[in-house]
């Protein structure tokens, strides 16, 4: 699952989450296959992002799971002796792994 700009959306992509307006009204349901016409309609309704299935758009700034976990370890390297912060580090690492499994 990947959240992308509506400008990056294209034919054949499938919505992984409902697209809602500001009032919470569903404009387009989960599982809908996007077409050029539908993308244009969503743009006209001021939709800025959609969440699509898979990982169709490459992001140059996106890190691998290993890089993300190493960054967490590095951020917490100065506070190894503080148990609550070690627990927080562990939870952040677990969440990073869980988030990748959902993709």
C-alpha positions in Angstrom: 0.0 0.0 0.0 1.3 3.4 -0.9 0.0 7.0 -0.5 0.7 9.0 -3.7 -0.1 12.4 -5.0 -3.2 12.4 -7.3 -0.9 13.7 -10.0 1.0 10.4 -9.8 -2.1 8.2 -10.0 -2.7 6.4 -13.3 -4.8 3.9 -15.2 -5.0 0.5 -13.7 -4.0 1.5 -10.1 -6.4 0.2 -7.4 -7.4 2.1 -4.4 -6.3 0.6 -1.1 -8.4 3.0 1.0 -11.6 5.0 0.5 -11.1 8.5 -0.9 -13.1 10.9 1.2 -13.9 14.6 1.0 -13.4 17.0 3.9 -16.8 16.0 5.4 -15.9 12.4 5.4 -18.2 11.5 2.5 -16.8 8.7 0.4 -16.0 9.9 -3.1 -14.5 6.6 -4.3 -14.4 3.3 -2.5 -11.6 1.0 -1.6 -10.9 -1.5 -4.4 -11.9 0.9 -7.2 -9.6 0.7 -10.3 -8.5 4.1 -11.4 -8.9 5.4 -14.9 -7.7 8.7 -16.4 -11.3 10.1 -16.3 -11.7 9.2 -12.6 -8.3 10.7 -11.7 -9.3 14.0 -13.4 -12.6 14.0 -11.6 -10.8 13.5 -8.2 -8.4 16.4 -9.1 -11.4 18.7 -9.8 -12.8 17.7 -6.3 -9.5 18.9 -4.8 -8.3 15.5 -3.8 -4.5 15.8 -3.3 -3.6 12.2 -2.3 -4.8 8.7 -2.8 -3.7 5.4 -1.2 -3.2 2.6 -3.8 -2.4 -1.1 -3.6 1.1 -2.2 -4.0 4.0 0.1 -4.5 3.6 1.5 -8.0 5.6 4.7 -7.6 9.4 4.8 -6.9 10.4 7.4 -4.3 14.1 8.4 -4.5 14.0 9.4 -0.8 12.4 6.2 0.4 14.7 4.0 2.7 14.9 0.3 2.9 13.7 -1.4 6.1 17.3 -2.0 7.1 18.2 1.6 6.6 15.2 2.7 8.6 16.0 0.4 11.5 19.6 1.5 11.5 18.5 5.2 11.6 16.4 4.3 14.7 19.4 2.6 16.4 21.6 5.6 15.6 19.0 8.1 17.0 18.9 6.2 20.3 22.6 5.4 20.6 23.2 8.1 23.2 20.5 6.9 25.5 21.1 3.2 25.8 21.2 3.3 29.5 17.7 4.8 29.9 15.1 1.9 30.0 12.0 3.9 29.0 13.8 5.2 25.9 15.1 1.7 25.1 11.5 0.5 25.2 10.5 3.4 22.9 13.3 2.4 20.5 12.1 -1.2 20.5 8.5 -0.1 19.8 9.5 2.2 16.9 11.5 -0.7 15.4 8.5 -3.1 15.7 6.2 -0.5 14.1 8.6 0.0 11.2 8.6 -3.8 10.6 4.8 -4.0 10.9 4.3 -1.1 8.5 6.4 -2.9 5.9 4.4 -6.1 6.3 1.2 -4.2 5.5 2.6 -3.1 2.2 
